[in-house]
Amino acid sequence: MRSTMFDTKTPSAVEIIEDGRMKARLAELGRRQRETVEGLKNQHQTDAQIQAERFQHESNEYATQNALYAASRAASANFLVVPLDGTTPLVKPTDATNNPWQLFNWWDKWPSANPGVALGRVGGILALKVDDLAAHLRLREMARVVHPAVEGSSKEDGASGYVEFREIGGYTVRLVVPGRPFSTRMVQGWGKDWTDAVNTMLKEDEQRQPETFFLVWSYPSIVSGQDCFDYPSRKVGQGLTALAEGAIPWQGSILDDGIQVVAPMSKPPEIPLWLAKSLISLREARSGLKMGLVAR
């Protein structure tokens, strides 16, 4: 007689279905599927929802094809954006926006436009154009603060006053010329000749880099002298121009001679008090208005 102690035959489909616990599980799965189907039937998308989903798909697709449009979308997360022809706005800077539909329409119309960010009250930021490294040193000199002597002190006790160098602050927007591809095939010879040729190439690349850059600050609070931005632009020193109107090229822009713009993607810090005070003093000197800082 055949033993069934070790019978390992696979149960048939009928035996599985007739199992009570399995029948209950299948019934539960069937119920959930019916609920899902009914729920989908009741989820009617509005025309606006369908249009928004279609736009998002088109926008994402276009961003993969156009790096300048992708850069404008990225900048719009923290700034009001305008399209630029090089560095010149193609629309009024006051029309700057972070509306994704408008950005899409602009870059669909001008696919080679650079992304720019609006300055002044409308954009919420102030820029300082620094023409060269010498101007940057002059800007650092502007940050010097000479503190008065302590009353009753003398030079001997070391409390006759001191000079404080404050941080300039701000976010630096740099203009960068991409380096040419380096290849030893461009350099002939070995030893000293090869080294000299490589050093010459590196020096030429360094000389191609522009010294001009922008320093950018967020729009200040009252305590930093809000009224100092009631002007479009102003010279604050040789090679230094404060810009509170218009737009400047931002991250992803490509200018003449292949210059690329490298900029931060977050809101810059507030303008330092010493610089706001300097700008107000300039305005007072030129207009004769008595303004001063508003203290809290």
C-alpha positions as CSV (number, residue, x, y, z in Angstrom):
1,M,0.0,0.0,0.0
2,R,1.4,3.4,-1.0
3,S,2.1,5.7,2.0
4,T,0.7,9.2,2.0
5,M,2.8,10.4,4.9
6,F,5.3,12.2,2.6
7,D,2.8,13.0,-0.2
8,T,4.0,16.4,-1.6
9,K,1.7,16.7,-4.6
10,T,0.8,20.3,-5.6
11,P,-2.8,21.2,-4.7
12,S,-5.0,21.8,-7.6
13,A,-6.6,25.2,-8.4
14,V,-10.0,23.9,-7.3
15,E,-8.6,22.9,-3.9
16,I,-7.0,26.4,-3.4
17,I,-10.2,28.2,-4.3
18,E,-12.3,25.9,-2.0
19,D,-10.0,26.8,0.9
20,G,-12.1,29.1,3.3
21,R,-9.3,31.5,4.1
22,M,-8.4,31.9,0.5
23,K,-12.0,32.5,-0.6
24,A,-12.2,35.3,2.0
25,R,-9.0,36.9,0.7
26,L,-10.1,36.8,-2.9
27,A,-13.5,38.3,-1.9
28,E,-11.7,41.1,-0.1
29,L,-9.5,41.8,-3.1
30,G,-12.5,41.9,-5.4
31,R,-14.2,44.4,-3.1
32,R,-11.2,46.7,-3.1
33,Q,-10.9,46.5,-6.9
34,R,-14.6,47.5,-7.3
35,E,-14.1,50.4,-4.9
36,T,-11.0,51.6,-6.9
37,V,-12.9,51.4,-10.1
38,E,-15.8,53.4,-8.7
39,G,-13.5,55.9,-7.2
40,L,-11.8,56.5,-10.5
41,K,-15.2,56.9,-12.2
42,N,-16.0,59.7,-9.7
43,Q,-12.7,61.5,-10.2
44,H,-13.5,63.9,-13.0
45,Q,-10.6,66.3,-13.8
46,T,-11.6,69.8,-14.5
47,D,-10.5,71.5,-17.7
48,A,-8.1,73.6,-15.6
49,Q,-6.5,70.5,-14.1
50,I,-6.1,68.9,-17.5
51,Q,-4.6,72.1,-18.9
52,A,-2.2,72.4,-16.0
53,E,-1.0,68.8,-16.4
54,R,-0.5,69.3,-20.1
55,F,1.4,72.5,-19.5
56,Q,3.7,70.9,-16.9
57,H,4.5,68.1,-19.4
58,E,5.3,70.6,-22.2
59,S,7.4,72.8,-19.8
60,N,9.4,69.9,-18.6
61,E,10.0,68.6,-22.1
62,Y,11.1,72.1,-23.3
63,A,13.4,72.5,-20.3
64,T,15.3,69.3,-21.4
65,Q,15.8,70.9,-24.9
66,N,16.6,74.5,-23.9
67,A,19.1,75.1,-21.2
68,L,18.4,78.8,-21.1
69,Y,14.7,78.1,-20.4
70,A,15.6,75.6,-17.7
71,A,17.9,78.3,-16.1
72,S,15.0,80.8,-16.1
73,R,12.8,78.3,-14.3
74,A,15.4,77.7,-11.7
75,A,16.0,81.4,-11.2
76,S,12.2,82.0,-10.8
77,A,12.2,80.0,-7.6
78,N,13.8,83.0,-5.7
79,F,13.7,85.9,-8.1
80,L,11.5,87.8,-10.6
81,V,12.8,86.9,-14.1
82,V,12.9,88.7,-17.4
83,P,14.3,87.5,-20.8
84,L,17.5,89.3,-21.9
85,D,19.1,89.9,-25.3
86,G,22.6,89.5,-24.0
87,T,22.2,91.9,-21.1
88,T,19.4,94.1,-22.5
89,P,15.8,93.3,-21.3
90,L,13.4,92.2,-24.0
91,V,10.5,93.3,-21.9
92,K,10.0,96.0,-19.4
93,P,11.9,95.1,-16.2
94,T,8.7,96.0,-14.3
95,D,7.0,93.0,-16.1
96,A,9.5,90.6,-14.4
97,T,7.7,87.6,-13.1
98,N,8.0,84.1,-11.7
99,N,4.8,82.9,-13.4
100,P,5.6,79.6,-15.1
101,W,3.2,80.2,-18.0
102,Q,4.7,83.6,-18.8
103,L,8.2,82.3,-18.6
104,F,7.3,79.5,-21.0
105,N,5.7,82.0,-23.5
106,W,8.8,84.3,-23.3
107,W,11.3,81.5,-24.0
108,D,9.0,80.0,-26.6
109,K,9.1,83.4,-28.4
110,W,12.9,84.1,-27.7
111,P,14.5,80.7,-27.3
112,S,18.0,82.1,-27.1
113,A,17.2,84.7,-24.4
114,N,19.3,84.9,-21.3
115,P,17.6,84.7,-17.9
116,G,17.8,88.0,-16.0
117,V,16.6,89.0,-12.6
118,A,14.9,92.3,-11.9
119,L,16.5,94.9,-9.6
120,G,15.1,97.5,-7.3
121,R,11.8,97.5,-5.5
122,V,10.1,95.3,-8.0
123,G,12.8,92.6,-7.9
124,G,13.7,93.1,-4.2
125,I,17.4,93.2,-4.7
126,L,20.2,95.7,-5.2
127,A,23.3,95.1,-7.3
128,L,26.7,96.7,-7.3
129,K,28.7,96.5,-10.5
130,V,32.4,96.1,-9.8
131,D,34.4,97.0,-12.9
132,D,37.7,95.5,-11.9
133,L,39.7,94.2,-9.0
134,A,41.0,97.6,-8.2
135,A,37.4,98.8,-7.7
136,H,36.8,95.8,-5.5
137,L,39.7,96.9,-3.3
138,R,38.2,100.4,-3.2
139,L,34.9,98.8,-2.1
140,R,36.7,97.1,0.8
141,E,38.2,100.4,1.8
142,M,34.7,101.8,2.0
143,A,33.9,99.2,4.6
144,R,36.5,100.7,7.0
145,V,34.9,102.1,10.1
146,V,37.0,104.4,12.3
147,H,35.8,104.3,15.9
148,P,36.2,107.4,18.0
149,A,38.5,107.5,21.0
150,V,37.1,106.7,24.4
151,E,36.6,109.8,26.4
152,G,39.5,110.5,28.8
153,S,41.8,108.0,27.1
154,S,45.2,108.5,25.6
155,K,47.4,106.8,23.0
156,E,49.3,105.2,25.9
157,D,46.4,103.2,27.2
158,G,45.5,102.0,23.7
159,A,41.9,103.2,23.8
160,S,42.3,106.1,21.5
161,G,40.1,104.6,18.8
162,Y,40.6,101.8,16.3
163,V,39.7,100.9,12.7
164,E,37.3,98.1,12.0
165,F,37.1,96.3,8.6
166,R,33.6,95.0,8.1
167,E,32.6,92.3,5.7
168,I,31.3,93.5,2.3
169,G,28.8,90.7,2.3
170,G,26.4,90.1,-0.6
171,Y,26.4,87.3,-3.2
172,T,28.9,87.5,-6.0
173,V,27.7,87.0,-9.6
174,R,30.8,86.2,-11.6
175,L,31.4,86.3,-15.4
176,V,33.5,83.4,-16.4
177,V,35.2,82.5,-19.8
178,P,35.3,78.7,-20.1
179,G,38.8,77.3,-20.4
180,R,39.9,75.9,-23.7
181,P,40.2,72.1,-23.9
182,F,43.6,71.2,-22.7
183,S,45.5,68.8,-24.9
184,T,49.2,67.8,-24.9
185,R,48.9,67.6,-28.7
186,M,48.8,71.4,-28.8
187,V,52.2,71.5,-27.1
188,Q,55.3,70.3,-28.8
189,G,58.5,69.1,-27.2
190,W,59.5,67.9,-23.8
191,G,61.1,69.1,-20.6
192,K,61.4,72.9,-20.2
193,D,59.9,73.7,-23.6
194,W,56.8,71.7,-22.8
195,T,56.5,73.3,-19.4
196,D,56.9,76.8,-20.8
197,A,54.3,76.2,-23.5
198,V,51.8,74.9,-20.9
199,N,52.4,77.9,-18.6
200,T,51.8,80.2,-21.6
201,M,48.5,78.5,-22.3
202,L,47.4,78.8,-18.7
203,K,48.4,82.5,-18.6
204,E,46.5,83.2,-21.8
205,D,43.4,81.6,-20.3
206,E,43.7,83.6,-17.1
207,Q,44.0,86.9,-19.1
208,R,40.8,86.0,-20.9
209,Q,38.9,86.1,-17.7
210,P,36.9,89.3,-17.2
211,E,37.4,91.2,-13.9
212,T,33.9,92.7,-13.9
213,F,31.4,91.1,-11.6
214,F,28.3,92.0,-9.6
215,L,27.7,92.0,-5.8
216,V,24.0,91.5,-5.0
217,W,22.0,92.1,-1.8
218,S,18.4,91.6,-0.8
219,Y,16.2,94.7,-0.5
220,P,16.9,96.1,3.0
221,S,14.6,96.8,5.8
222,I,13.9,100.3,7.2
223,V,16.8,99.9,9.6
224,S,19.2,99.7,6.7
225,G,18.0,102.9,5.0
226,Q,15.3,101.9,2.6
227,D,15.1,105.3,0.9
228,C,18.6,104.9,-0.5
229,F,17.1,103.0,-3.5
230,D,15.1,105.8,-4.9
231,Y,17.4,106.1,-8.0
232,P,18.0,103.9,-11.0
233,S,21.8,103.9,-10.8
234,R,24.6,105.8,-9.1
235,K,28.4,105.9,-9.1
236,V,29.5,105.1,-5.5
237,G,33.2,105.2,-6.4
238,Q,35.6,104.8,-9.3
239,G,34.6,101.5,-11.0
240,L,31.7,101.0,-8.7
241,T,28.1,101.5,-9.8
242,A,25.0,100.8,-7.6
243,L,22.1,99.5,-9.7
244,A,18.5,99.7,-8.3
245,E,16.7,99.5,-11.6
246,G,16.7,97.2,-14.7
247,A,17.9,93.6,-14.7
248,I,21.2,91.8,-14.6
249,P,22.1,88.4,-16.2
250,W,21.8,85.4,-14.0
251,Q,22.9,81.8,-13.6
252,G,23.0,80.1,-17.0
253,S,23.3,83.3,-19.2
254,I,25.8,83.2,-22.0
255,L,27.3,86.6,-23.0
256,D,29.6,87.8,-25.8
257,D,32.9,86.0,-26.3
258,G,31.4,82.9,-24.6
259,I,31.3,84.5,-21.2
260,Q,29.1,82.5,-18.8
261,V,27.3,83.9,-15.8
262,V,27.7,82.1,-12.5
263,A,25.3,83.2,-9.8
264,P,23.8,81.9,-6.6
265,M,20.4,80.3,-6.7
266,S,19.1,81.6,-3.3
267,K,18.1,85.0,-2.1
268,P,21.2,87.1,-1.1
269,P,21.6,88.5,2.4
270,E,20.4,92.0,3.3
271,I,22.6,94.9,2.4
272,P,25.0,95.8,5.2
273,L,24.2,98.9,7.2
274,W,27.5,100.6,6.4
275,L,26.9,100.5,2.6
276,A,23.2,101.6,2.9
277,K,24.5,104.6,5.0
278,S,27.1,105.4,2.4
279,L,24.5,105.4,-0.4
280,I,22.2,107.7,1.6
281,S,25.1,110.1,2.3
282,L,25.7,110.3,-1.4
283,R,22.2,111.2,-2.1
284,E,22.1,113.8,0.7
285,A,25.3,115.4,-0.7
286,R,23.9,115.6,-4.3
287,S,20.3,116.6,-3.5
288,G,20.7,118.6,-0.3
289,L,18.0,116.5,1.3
290,K,18.4,115.6,4.9
291,M,17.5,112.0,5.3
292,G,19.5,110.0,7.8
293,L,18.8,106.4,8.9
294,V,15.7,105.4,10.7
295,A,16.6,103.6,13.9
296,R,14.5,101.1,15.8
